[in-house]
């Protein structure tokens, strides 16, 4: 995928989601490790020795260096060298020091600009990353490979799971239509709402989903397989028409035309109905088409019809829960304000043994907030305390915010929304965008719900243990969401990052160095004589401990001892 670690990961499509695998990488590492055990053992011993020596012997090395300098002071004529160097430095004009400090300030400023750009783009310091990648192994650093999963077990204990599950990318259950919605945004703004990475995942989804049950691909199916891989939308549409010319009953071709060529939802619905008639018994096609037809009905205002279609689909194919059709149903029921039916769906899917999502957690919080939000007042609550219902609502909000901390800023309109991507990362900014895009109107409809969210959501972060190695109700927040969301969301969107990263040390260091050297250059230019006196006093003070150490060594050691050492 390109977002878990510093290497590319192969992806295998399982139904409607993407699962990254480390199998090939792990096998290659094992083969490399087993090919030359002797060299590996020597390398490990060398690293261990370097780590030990760096940790415990650095002070001894420093002392030995000082002794060697003192011993070789006379043979190497270091005193004369220092004297000639000081004479040379004294002959330099203040303009030289202005140029020196100005150049230092310029170089550190350029490094600062690069570091800041790299941090804004990749979320880390370039110098720090290079140091960790190349120096940490030599110094005996060990990266922690133990990670935890996303959801707690029934007894509350952590169940070890591979870290790849934290960065699993899921198909957005409410993804928009490219021709009728995404392309319209592009025509108006000139911006591409989808990334190539996101569209490539969709192409792989369609290739896997619409392959068909036949053991051998038909000619039109082979054309459609190629059509999904085309980058150019017009090339995809031409390939779909080519498949229809080969076989008038190629349902997958009509699906592509409904998704990409239809410029209105009504036209897309007409093409989906035509595809449904000729889909036959292909379960994947039937489920996909019926779901998109239900979404068309929802967008066209026939909400009760859409709810019936979704319920029938879930009843007809109960084993396809991974498609998350219940999230489409929840959104439609909220639009109908059928809150009792919403609660019934949540009772089935908001279970500790089932995967969570922002839709599940925040819809549960909305229902509980709606029961008390119309009469909620922060001033009154601070005087009398929270009632049981208010406490339940606040706890539900805290639970939702812990699962996905990016959502509240979109619901409270503290951060601008964009069109949701076709794939989302659970607990990430992409999921927050997708949820808020469709559910903001439902929060606004519940009187006082957003006010209650505004008053209570930040309290979640006082409950979560710090540092974030531990979670409260869920497993610790995964650290890979920022990189994955940058792949899924367009470049013009500012990705929300949690926890908020502090500026790396090297950015602060280069900023301080740039400011300090620029100040020195300005002061040296304005007050050359005063800065010369200050520099002499500074260096005299700096080297005073070294002179004191040399005097003590001379008084402690007999002169004959130093004479014999110099002769050696």
RODO-2510 file (C-alpha; in nm, 4 decimals, decimal comma):
residues 568
     n   res          X          Y          Z
     1     x     0,0000     0,0000     0,0000
     2     x     0,2823     0,2363     0,0729
     3     x     0,1738     0,3579     0,4140
     4     x     0,2708     0,0883     0,6656
     5     x     0,6406     0,1480     0,7292
     6     x     0,9038     0,2547     0,4809
     7     x     0,8347    -0,0131     0,2227
     8     x     0,5632    -0,1061    -0,0225
     9     x     0,3127    -0,3697     0,0838
    10     x     0,1174    -0,5960    -0,1473
    11     x    -0,2604    -0,5836    -0,1094
    12     x    -0,5109    -0,8631    -0,1482
    13     x    -0,8760    -0,7759    -0,1921
    14     x    -1,1116    -0,9702     0,0305
    15     x    -1,4666    -0,8872    -0,0647
    16     x    -1,5118    -0,5142    -0,0100
    17     x    -1,1995    -0,4279     0,1819
    18     x    -0,8221    -0,4343     0,1487
    19     x    -0,5887    -0,6337     0,3709
    20     x    -0,2111    -0,5724     0,3615
    21     x     0,0147    -0,8732     0,4058
    22     x     0,3709    -0,8903     0,5301
    23     x     0,4170    -1,2523     0,4248
    24     x     0,6603    -1,1953     0,1386
    25     x     0,8618    -0,9410     0,3338
    26     x     0,8865    -1,1685     0,6363
    27     x     0,9913    -1,4636     0,4183
    28     x     1,2648    -1,2585     0,2522
    29     x     1,3933    -1,1478     0,5904
    30     x     1,4001    -1,5073     0,7143
    31     x     1,5852    -1,6242     0,4013
    32     x     1,8412    -1,3475     0,4417
    33     x     1,8893    -1,4244     0,8090
    34     x     1,9320    -1,7972     0,7475
    35     x     2,1703    -1,7654     0,4537
    36     x     2,4764    -1,6596     0,6560
    37     x     2,4368    -1,7160     1,0313
    38     x     2,8072    -1,6595     1,1062
    39     x     2,8151    -1,3112     0,9545
    40     x     2,4851    -1,2314     1,1260
    41     x     2,6271    -1,3370     1,4644
    42     x     2,9382    -1,1270     1,4129
    43     x     2,7259    -0,8260     1,3146
    44     x     2,5087    -0,8655     1,6226
    45     x     2,8162    -0,8912     1,8464
    46     x     2,9666    -0,5827     1,6840
    47     x     2,6458    -0,3856     1,7359
    48     x     2,6256    -0,5005     2,0970
    49     x     2,9873    -0,3985     2,1595
    50     x     2,9353    -0,0585     1,9985
    51     x     2,6250    -0,0022     2,2082
    52     x     2,8061    -0,0949     2,5299
    53     x     3,1120     0,1117     2,4472
    54     x     2,9013     0,4138     2,3514
    55     x     2,7054     0,3940     2,6737
    56     x     2,9780     0,3306     2,9290
    57     x     3,3173     0,4204     2,7808
    58     x     3,2534     0,7631     2,6295
    59     x     3,3741     0,9388     2,9441
    60     x     3,6919     0,7310     2,9479
    61     x     3,7524     0,8197     2,5838
    62     x     3,7060     1,1869     2,6602
    63     x     3,9543     1,1687     2,9468
    64     x     4,2087     0,9865     2,7312
    65     x     4,1773     1,2536     2,4615
    66     x     4,2468     1,5275     2,7168
    67     x     4,5505     1,3430     2,8498
    68     x     4,6869     1,2841     2,4987
    69     x     4,6488     1,6543     2,4161
    70     x     4,8339     1,7484     2,7302
    71     x     5,1107     1,4919     2,6695
    72     x     5,1614     1,5984     2,3087
    73     x     5,1359     1,9682     2,3888
    74     x     5,5129     2,0273     2,3656
    75     x     5,6168     1,7710     2,0973
    76     x     5,3536     1,8938     1,8529
    77     x     5,4141     2,2595     1,9434
    78     x     5,0464     2,3146     2,0084
    79     x     5,1161     2,6304     2,2056
    80     x     5,2907     2,7920     1,9105
    81     x     5,0120     2,6789     1,6794
    82     x     4,7460     2,8309     1,9025
    83     x     4,9460     3,1536     1,9303
    84     x     4,9825     3,1860     1,5540
    85     x     4,6125     3,1068     1,5108
    86     x     4,5138     3,3730     1,7617
    87     x     4,7396     3,6260     1,5842
    88     x     4,5740     3,5374     1,2537
    89     x     4,2257     3,5712     1,4017
    90     x     4,3138     3,9060     1,5518
    91     x     4,4150     4,0375     1,2120
    92     x     4,0708     3,9545     1,0669
    93     x     3,8380     4,2499     1,0240
    94     x     3,4822     4,2611     1,1632
    95     x     3,3522     4,2218     0,8081
    96     x     3,4851     3,8656     0,8088
    97     x     3,2870     3,7796     1,1224
    98     x     2,9773     3,9456     0,9797
    99     x     3,0129     3,7331     0,6661
   100     x     3,0789     3,4195     0,8740
   101     x     2,7781     3,4593     1,1009
   102     x     2,5589     3,5741     0,8104
   103     x     2,6504     3,2652     0,6072
   104     x     2,5824     3,0413     0,9081
   105     x     2,2432     3,2062     0,9516
   106     x     2,1616     3,1580     0,5816
   107     x     2,2563     2,7897     0,5825
   108     x     2,0658     2,7141     0,9030
   109     x     1,7673     2,9072     0,7613
   110     x     1,7654     2,6921     0,4482
   111     x     1,7843     2,3782     0,6624
   112     x     1,4961     2,5119     0,8732
   113     x     1,2805     2,5740     0,5644
   114     x     1,3490     2,2234     0,4322
   115     x     1,2826     2,0629     0,7720
   116     x     0,9541     2,2545     0,8092
   117     x     0,8402     2,1552     0,4577
   118     x     0,9322     1,7904     0,5208
   119     x     0,7503     1,7910     0,8549
   120     x     0,4346     1,9422     0,7015
   121     x     0,4376     1,6920     0,4159
   122     x     0,5424     1,3718     0,5922
   123     x     0,4823     1,4434     0,9598
   124     x     0,8391     1,3814     1,0747
   125     x     1,1835     1,5421     1,0763
   126     x     1,4142     1,4460     0,7896
   127     x     1,7282     1,4646     1,0054
   128     x     1,5605     1,2660     1,2805
   129     x     1,4364     1,0043     1,0356
   130     x     1,7811     0,9595     0,8805
   131     x     1,9408     0,9442     1,2250
   132     x     1,6959     0,6783     1,3455
   133     x     1,7251     0,4756     1,0259
   134     x     2,1064     0,4688     1,0068
   135     x     2,2450     0,5429     1,3523
   136     x     1,9970     0,3739     1,5838
   137     x     2,0821     0,0171     1,4707
   138     x     2,4535     0,0871     1,5291
   139     x     2,3814     0,2168     1,8782
   140     x     2,1821    -0,0918     1,9707
   141     x     1,8344     0,0598     1,9295
   142     x     1,5525    -0,1939     1,9024
   143     x     1,2204    -0,1104     1,7476
   144     x     0,9213    -0,2443     1,9290
   145     x     0,7379    -0,5014     1,7255
   146     x     0,4616    -0,5668     1,9711
   147     x     0,1380    -0,4031     1,8739
   148     x    -0,2179    -0,4332     1,9831
   149     x    -0,5369    -0,4679     1,7935
   150     x    -0,8247    -0,2297     1,7584
   151     x    -1,0912    -0,3763     1,9833
   152     x    -1,0784    -0,5067     2,3367
   153     x    -1,1694    -0,8618     2,4245
   154     x    -1,4759    -0,9453     2,6279
   155     x    -1,2820    -0,9673     2,9540
   156     x    -1,1083    -0,6386     2,8793
   157     x    -0,7617    -0,7874     2,8274
   158     x    -0,5487    -0,6967     2,5317
   159     x    -0,5356    -0,9569     2,2608
   160     x    -0,2164    -0,9369     2,0548
   161     x    -0,2841    -0,8769     1,6873
   162     x    -0,0587    -0,7849     1,3971
   163     x    -0,0195    -0,4176     1,3325
   164     x    -0,1431    -0,4490     0,9733
   165     x    -0,5028    -0,4723     1,0964
   166     x    -0,4738    -0,1203     1,2351
   167     x    -0,4093     0,0167     0,8858
   168     x    -0,6720    -0,1837     0,6994
   169     x    -0,8493     0,0244     0,4381
   170     x    -1,2241    -0,0297     0,3969
   171     x    -1,4624     0,0510     0,1150
   172     x    -1,6672     0,3579     0,2071
   173     x    -2,0267     0,2290     0,2436
   174     x    -2,1667     0,5672     0,1374
   175     x    -1,9249     0,6477    -0,1453
   176     x    -2,0572     0,8899    -0,4049
   177     x    -2,1104     0,8390    -0,7784
   178     x    -1,8175     0,9480    -0,9913
   179     x    -2,0091     1,0767    -1,2925
   180     x    -2,3012     1,2387    -1,1115
   181     x    -2,1192     1,3741    -0,8022
   182     x    -1,7375     1,3599    -0,8014
   183     x    -1,7048     1,4837    -1,1608
   184     x    -1,9497     1,7657    -1,0960
   185     x    -1,7206     1,8882    -0,8173
   186     x    -1,4250     1,8766    -1,0578
   187     x    -1,6150     2,0732    -1,3233
   188     x    -1,7019     2,3481    -1,0729
   189     x    -1,3761     2,3776    -0,8763
   190     x    -1,1137     2,2323    -1,1091
   191     x    -0,9880     2,0115    -0,8230
   192     x    -0,9699     1,6328    -0,8213
   193     x    -1,1548     1,5014    -0,5135
   194     x    -1,0125     1,1480    -0,5463
   195     x    -0,6496     1,0409    -0,5298
   196     x    -0,4986     0,7917    -0,7741
   197     x    -0,4326     0,5628    -0,4812
   198     x    -0,8004     0,5651    -0,3819
   199     x    -0,9184     0,5079    -0,7395
   200     x    -0,6663     0,2276    -0,7849
   201     x    -0,8115     0,0499    -0,4813
   202     x    -1,1600     0,0894    -0,6312
   203     x    -1,0380    -0,0584    -0,9596
   204     x    -0,9020    -0,3601    -0,7740
   205     x    -1,2311    -0,3909    -0,5839
   206     x    -1,4290    -0,3966    -0,9080
   207     x    -1,1939    -0,6420    -1,0735
   208     x    -1,2344    -0,8830    -0,7837
   209     x    -1,6040    -0,8229    -0,7292
   210     x    -1,7173    -0,8513    -1,0918
   211     x    -1,5013    -1,1382    -1,2147
   212     x    -1,8027    -1,3692    -1,2250
   213     x    -1,8549    -1,7274    -1,1178
   214     x    -1,7494    -1,8822    -1,4494
   215     x    -1,4174    -2,0727    -1,4414
   216     x    -1,3074    -1,9054    -1,7656
   217     x    -1,3499    -1,5380    -1,8471
   218     x    -1,5792    -1,4529    -2,1340
   219     x    -1,4428    -1,2056    -2,3949
   220     x    -1,6580    -0,9206    -2,2611
   221     x    -1,5432    -0,9965    -1,9044
   222     x    -1,1800    -0,9737    -2,0176
   223     x    -1,2558    -0,6331    -2,1713
   224     x    -1,4166    -0,5192    -1,8461
   225     x    -1,1200    -0,6413    -1,6446
   226     x    -0,9032    -0,4131    -1,8575
   227     x    -1,1597    -0,1322    -1,8352
   228     x    -1,1442    -0,1155    -1,4554
   229     x    -0,7644    -0,0768    -1,4749
   230     x    -0,7747     0,2184    -1,7150
   231     x    -0,6681     0,5482    -1,5613
   232     x    -0,8499     0,7653    -1,8142
   233     x    -1,2284     0,7819    -1,7479
   234     x    -1,3054     0,8116    -2,1189
   235     x    -1,1007     0,4982    -2,1877
   236     x    -1,3020     0,3115    -1,9251
   237     x    -1,6305     0,4254    -2,0796
   238     x    -1,5160     0,3258    -2,4312
   239     x    -1,4182    -0,0182    -2,3017
   240     x    -1,7622    -0,0576    -2,1411
   241     x    -1,9331     0,0172    -2,4745
   242     x    -1,6979    -0,2289    -2,6442
   243     x    -1,8047    -0,4980    -2,3959
   244     x    -2,1725    -0,4202    -2,4646
   245     x    -2,1095    -0,4581    -2,8388
   246     x    -1,9684    -0,8046    -2,7698
   247     x    -2,2579    -0,8993    -2,5431
   248     x    -2,5698    -0,6906    -2,4914
   249     x    -2,6185    -0,8613    -2,1543
   250     x    -2,2862    -0,7573    -1,9956
   251     x    -2,4168    -0,6270    -1,6622
   252     x    -2,0737    -0,5092    -1,5393
   253     x    -2,0491    -0,2711    -1,8378
   254     x    -2,3782    -0,1053    -1,7446
   255     x    -2,2544    -0,0749    -1,3852
   256     x    -1,9461     0,1116    -1,5065
   257     x    -2,1571     0,3430    -1,7223
   258     x    -2,3901     0,4122    -1,4286
   259     x    -2,0960     0,4941    -1,2044
   260     x    -1,8881     0,7013    -1,4451
   261     x    -2,0826     0,8228    -1,7491
   262     x    -2,4194     0,9102    -1,5952
   263     x    -2,4214     1,2783    -1,5038
   264     x    -2,7370     1,2622    -1,2892
   265     x    -2,8605     1,0229    -1,0224
   266     x    -3,1745     0,9551    -1,2270
   267     x    -2,9686     0,8441    -1,5252
   268     x    -2,7483     0,6291    -1,3022
   269     x    -3,0578     0,4621    -1,1521
   270     x    -3,1905     0,3833    -1,5009
   271     x    -2,8629     0,2121    -1,5957
   272     x    -2,8557     0,0164    -1,2688
   273     x    -3,2102    -0,1092    -1,3324
   274     x    -3,1030    -0,2269    -1,6759
   275     x    -2,7998    -0,4003    -1,5235
   276     x    -3,0203    -0,5693    -1,2616
   277     x    -3,2429    -0,7255    -1,5279
   278     x    -2,9492    -0,8944    -1,7022
   279     x    -2,7337    -0,9670    -1,3930
   280     x    -2,8628    -1,3236    -1,3686
   281     x    -2,7522    -1,5183    -1,0613
   282     x    -2,4204    -1,3440    -1,0036
   283     x    -2,4480    -1,2691    -0,6309
   284     x    -2,1739    -1,0075    -0,6279
   285     x    -2,3374    -0,8135    -0,9084
   286     x    -2,6841    -0,8454    -0,7551
   287     x    -2,5714    -0,7175    -0,4147
   288     x    -2,3718    -0,4283    -0,5622
   289     x    -2,6488    -0,3185    -0,8008
   290     x    -2,9286    -0,3400    -0,5422
   291     x    -2,7252    -0,1452    -0,2923
   292     x    -2,6473     0,1325    -0,5399
   293     x    -3,0124     0,1422    -0,6471
   294     x    -3,1101     0,1882    -0,2816
   295     x    -2,8594     0,4735    -0,2578
   296     x    -3,0070     0,6300    -0,5718
   297     x    -3,3550     0,6137    -0,4151
   298     x    -3,2174     0,7755    -0,0978
   299     x    -3,0569     1,0605    -0,2942
   300     x    -3,3745     1,1159    -0,4974
   301     x    -3,5861     1,1552    -0,1833
   302     x    -3,7598     0,8137    -0,1900
   303     x    -3,6250     0,7318     0,1537
   304     x    -3,8857     0,4754     0,2635
   305     x    -3,8268     0,2844    -0,0589
   306     x    -3,4532     0,2974     0,0047
   307     x    -3,4976     0,1656     0,3613
   308     x    -3,7111    -0,1244     0,2339
   309     x    -3,4526    -0,2135    -0,0318
   310     x    -3,1712    -0,2101     0,2269
   311     x    -3,3667    -0,4238     0,4731
   312     x    -3,4522    -0,6750     0,1993
   313     x    -3,0882    -0,6853     0,0926
   314     x    -2,9672    -0,7526     0,4478
   315     x    -3,2335    -1,0219     0,4923
   316     x    -3,1547    -1,1867     0,1565
   317     x    -2,7777    -1,1892     0,2100
   318     x    -2,7195    -1,1994     0,5890
   319     x    -2,3621    -1,3287     0,5549
   320     x    -2,2407    -1,0170     0,3721
   321     x    -2,2081    -0,8093     0,6893
   322     x    -1,8591    -0,6983     0,5854
   323     x    -2,0222    -0,4777     0,3205
   324     x    -2,1571    -0,2618     0,6076
   325     x    -2,4990    -0,2152     0,4484
   326     x    -2,6324    -0,1394     0,7984
   327     x    -2,4455     0,1937     0,7847
   328     x    -2,6477     0,2905     0,4770
   329     x    -2,9625     0,1846     0,6624
   330     x    -2,8733     0,3889     0,9721
   331     x    -2,8234     0,7047     0,7673
   332     x    -3,1567     0,6592     0,5855
   333     x    -3,3448     0,5903     0,9112
   334     x    -3,1952     0,9042     1,0671
   335     x    -3,3216     1,1026     0,7691
   336     x    -3,6702     0,9615     0,8396
   337     x    -3,6184     1,0487     1,2096
   338     x    -3,7149     0,6893     1,2895
   339     x    -3,5047     0,6867     1,6058
   340     x    -3,6635     0,3704     1,7476
   341     x    -3,5634     0,1794     1,4339
   342     x    -3,2138     0,3296     1,4557
   343     x    -3,1863     0,2033     1,8132
   344     x    -3,2966    -0,1427     1,7004
   345     x    -3,0227    -0,1544     1,4341
   346     x    -2,7635    -0,0351     1,6873
   347     x    -2,8716    -0,3040     1,9336
   348     x    -2,7747    -0,5615     1,6717
   349     x    -2,4518    -0,4137     1,5424
   350     x    -2,3098    -0,2148     1,8388
   351     x    -2,1837    -0,5324     2,0012
   352     x    -1,8507    -0,5820     2,1757
   353     x    -1,7654    -0,8770     1,9512
   354     x    -1,8237    -0,6822     1,6278
   355     x    -1,5951    -0,4255     1,4648
   356     x    -1,6840    -0,0674     1,5445
   357     x    -1,7005     0,2340     1,3181
   358     x    -1,7534     0,6072     1,3543
   359     x    -2,1104     0,5625     1,2291
   360     x    -2,1904     0,3115     1,5046
   361     x    -2,0246     0,5050     1,7879
   362     x    -2,1414     0,8545     1,6937
   363     x    -2,4977     0,7452     1,6081
   364     x    -2,5226     0,5847     1,9515
   365     x    -2,3944     0,9092     2,1049
   366     x    -2,6437     1,1117     1,8994
   367     x    -2,9419     0,9108     2,0248
   368     x    -2,8383     0,9512     2,3882
   369     x    -2,7532     1,3196     2,3430
   370     x    -3,0855     1,3843     2,1695
   371     x    -3,2747     1,2672     2,4799
   372     x    -3,1234     1,5412     2,7014
   373     x    -2,9681     1,8017     2,4701
   374     x    -3,2771     2,0216     2,4248
   375     x    -3,2749     2,1126     2,7965
   376     x    -2,9026     2,0872     2,8626
   377     x    -2,7275     2,3925     3,0074
   378     x    -2,3608     2,3938     3,1100
   379     x    -2,4275     2,6465     3,3870
   380     x    -2,7147     2,4435     3,5327
   381     x    -2,5168     2,1201     3,5052
   382     x    -2,2212     2,2745     3,6902
   383     x    -2,4515     2,3819     3,9746
   384     x    -2,6613     2,0672     4,0226
   385     x    -2,4404     1,8066     3,8607
   386     x    -2,5263     1,5742     3,5741
   387     x    -2,8369     1,3588     3,5788
   388     x    -2,8183     0,9892     3,4935
   389     x    -2,9379     1,0486     3,1366
   390     x    -2,6916     1,3348     3,0879
   391     x    -2,4097     1,1234     3,2260
   392     x    -2,4982     0,8437     2,9821
   393     x    -2,4943     1,0943     2,6948
   394     x    -2,1570     1,2369     2,7987
   395     x    -2,0085     0,8881     2,8346
   396     x    -2,1385     0,7954     2,4879
   397     x    -1,9750     1,1086     2,3429
   398     x    -1,6474     1,0280     2,5181
   399     x    -1,6630     0,6744     2,3787
   400     x    -1,7206     0,8021     2,0255
   401     x    -1,4437     1,0621     2,0493
   402     x    -1,1978     0,8031     2,1786
   403     x    -1,2762     0,5811     1,8803
   404     x    -1,2335     0,8625     1,6262
   405     x    -1,1100     1,1963     1,7671
   406     x    -1,1213     1,3711     1,4270
   407     x    -1,5022     1,3783     1,3902
   408     x    -1,6021     1,6576     1,6383
   409     x    -1,4140     1,9337     1,4540
   410     x    -1,6112     1,8550     1,1375
   411     x    -1,9442     1,8293     1,3196
   412     x    -1,8788     2,1576     1,5017
   413     x    -1,7662     2,3132     1,1702
   414     x    -1,4267     2,4006     1,3129
   415     x    -1,2735     2,2344     1,0068
   416     x    -1,4023     2,2512     0,6494
   417     x    -1,5503     1,9404     0,4875
   418     x    -1,4552     1,7910     0,1528
   419     x    -1,6126     1,5166    -0,0549
   420     x    -1,5535     1,1796     0,1139
   421     x    -1,3093     0,9338    -0,0468
   422     x    -1,4116     0,5967    -0,1887
   423     x    -1,2092     0,4189     0,0817
   424     x    -1,1671     0,5028     0,4480
   425     x    -0,9361     0,4118     0,7314
   426     x    -1,1211     0,3371     1,0522
   427     x    -1,0355     0,5803     1,3325
   428     x    -0,8655     0,8038     1,0745
   429     x    -0,9389     1,1437     0,9238
   430     x    -1,0800     0,9816     0,6088
   431     x    -1,3491     0,8064     0,8141
   432     x    -1,4245     1,1315     0,9977
   433     x    -1,4741     1,3164     0,6678
   434     x    -1,7031     1,0424     0,5351
   435     x    -1,9121     1,0317     0,8534
   436     x    -1,9505     1,4083     0,8956
   437     x    -2,0336     1,4599     0,5268
   438     x    -2,3507     1,2512     0,5582
   439     x    -2,4400     1,2866     0,9278
   440     x    -2,3812     1,6556     1,0061
   441     x    -2,7407     1,7320     0,9067
   442     x    -2,8722     1,4721     1,1540
   443     x    -2,6770     1,6299     1,4412
   444     x    -2,8062     1,9733     1,3443
   445     x    -3,1634     1,8415     1,3408
   446     x    -3,1387     1,7238     1,7040
   447     x    -3,1825     2,0433     1,9048
   448     x    -2,8900     2,1122     2,1369
   449     x    -2,6944     1,7984     2,0345
   450     x    -2,4049     1,9952     1,8864
   451     x    -2,3995     2,2216     2,1916
   452     x    -2,3655     1,9181     2,4190
   453     x    -2,0910     1,7809     2,1941
   454     x    -1,9119     2,1177     2,2020
   455     x    -1,9187     2,1278     2,5837
   456     x    -1,8021     1,7715     2,6460
   457     x    -1,5923     1,6256     2,3621
   458     x    -1,2548     1,7630     2,4755
   459     x    -1,3013     1,6004     2,8163
   460     x    -1,2310     1,2677     2,6471
   461     x    -0,8602     1,3416     2,6329
   462     x    -0,8427     1,3730     3,0131
   463     x    -0,9731     1,0171     3,0425
   464     x    -0,7376     0,8557     2,7922
   465     x    -0,4108     0,7529     2,9623
   466     x    -0,1040     0,9512     2,8641
   467     x     0,1213     0,8555     2,7003
   468     x    -0,1057     0,6820     2,4508
   469     x     0,0384     0,3311     2,4872
   470     x    -0,2887     0,2417     2,6614
   471     x    -0,6483     0,3048     2,5678
   472     x    -0,9557     0,3533     2,7851
   473     x    -1,2491     0,1822     2,6135
   474     x    -1,0661     0,0825     2,2957
   475     x    -0,7182    -0,0223     2,2099
   476     x    -0,4526     0,2515     2,1801
   477     x    -0,4937     0,4828     1,8849
   478     x    -0,2904     0,3414     1,5919
   479     x     0,0084     0,5415     1,4799
   480     x    -0,0255     0,4745     1,1058
   481     x    -0,3436     0,6727     1,0372
   482     x    -0,1754     0,9964     0,9293
   483     x     0,0312     0,8342     0,6549
   484     x    -0,2635     0,6278     0,5300
   485     x    -0,4996     0,9269     0,5294
   486     x    -0,2504     1,1310     0,3261
   487     x    -0,2725     0,8565     0,0606
   488     x    -0,6541     0,8539     0,0643
   489     x    -0,7364     1,2249     0,0899
   490     x    -0,6580     1,4904    -0,1762
   491     x    -0,3538     1,7118    -0,1357
   492     x    -0,5578     2,0328    -0,0919
   493     x    -0,7104     1,8925     0,2286
   494     x    -0,5237     1,9497     0,5548
   495     x    -0,5131     1,6083     0,7174
   496     x    -0,6185     1,6018     1,0815
   497     x    -0,3498     1,4466     1,3029
   498     x    -0,4020     1,2818     1,6415
   499     x    -0,2296     1,3000     1,8780
   500     x    -0,1102     1,6447     1,7737
   501     x     0,2573     1,6164     1,6964
   502     x     0,4995     1,8510     1,8648
   503     x     0,7623     2,0189     1,6523
   504     x     1,0691     1,7945     1,6183
   505     x     1,3838     1,8908     1,8077
   506     x     1,5828     1,9633     1,4913
   507     x     1,3295     2,2208     1,3702
   508     x     1,3523     2,4032     1,7030
   509     x     1,7318     2,3687     1,7020
   510     x     1,7771     2,5043     1,3491
   511     x     1,5316     2,7872     1,4223
   512     x     1,7306     2,8852     1,7305
   513     x     2,0623     2,8547     1,5468
   514     x     1,9375     3,0658     1,2561
   515     x     1,8054     3,3368     1,4896
   516     x     2,1187     3,3364     1,7068
   517     x     2,3661     3,3614     1,4180
   518     x     2,1571     3,6308     1,2478
   519     x     2,1595     3,8308     1,5715
   520     x     2,5378     3,7885     1,6012
   521     x     2,5850     3,9077     1,2427
   522     x     2,3733     4,2175     1,3052
   523     x     2,5461     4,3029     1,6357
   524     x     2,8934     4,2490     1,4865
   525     x     2,8081     4,4790     1,1987
   526     x     2,6709     4,7518     1,4264
   527     x     2,9142     4,7253     1,7218
   528     x     3,2392     4,5617     1,5986
   529     x     3,4654     4,6727     1,8880
   530     x     3,2192     4,5803     2,1618
   531     x     3,1553     4,2400     2,0062
   532     x     3,5324     4,1817     1,9836
   533     x     3,5694     4,2418     2,3587
   534     x     3,2704     4,0187     2,4254
   535     x     3,4113     3,7377     2,2083
   536     x     3,7503     3,7485     2,3869
   537     x     3,5828     3,7374     2,7266
   538     x     3,3587     3,4508     2,6163
   539     x     3,6411     3,2329     2,4867
   540     x     3,8575     3,3109     2,7906
   541     x     3,5767     3,1917     3,0155
   542     x     3,5160     2,8878     2,7934
   543     x     3,8758     2,7669     2,8068
   544     x     3,9333     2,8549     3,1729
   545     x     3,8402     2,5023     3,2973
   546     x     4,0891     2,3487     3,0535
   547     x     4,3702     2,5735     3,1817
   548     x     4,2743     2,4964     3,5412
   549     x     4,2869     2,1234     3,4622
   550     x     4,6318     2,1576     3,2997
   551     x     4,7709     2,3499     3,5994
   552     x     4,6429     2,0857     3,8400
   553     x     4,7965     1,8074     3,6301
   554     x     5,1346     1,9841     3,6300
   555     x     5,1303     2,0314     4,0055
   556     x     5,0162     1,6743     4,0690
   557     x     5,2575     1,4893     3,8385
   558     x     5,6404     1,5174     3,8809
   559     x     5,8204     1,6985     3,6006
   560     x     6,0428     1,3958     3,5307
   561     x     5,7324     1,1877     3,4496
   562     x     5,6168     1,4297     3,1802
   563     x     5,9747     1,4508     3,0502
   564     x     5,9883     1,0708     3,0036
   565     x     5,6469     1,0713     2,8298
   566     x     5,7535     1,3437     2,5877
   567     x     6,0675     1,1471     2,5060
   568     x     5,8496     0,8444     2,4243
***
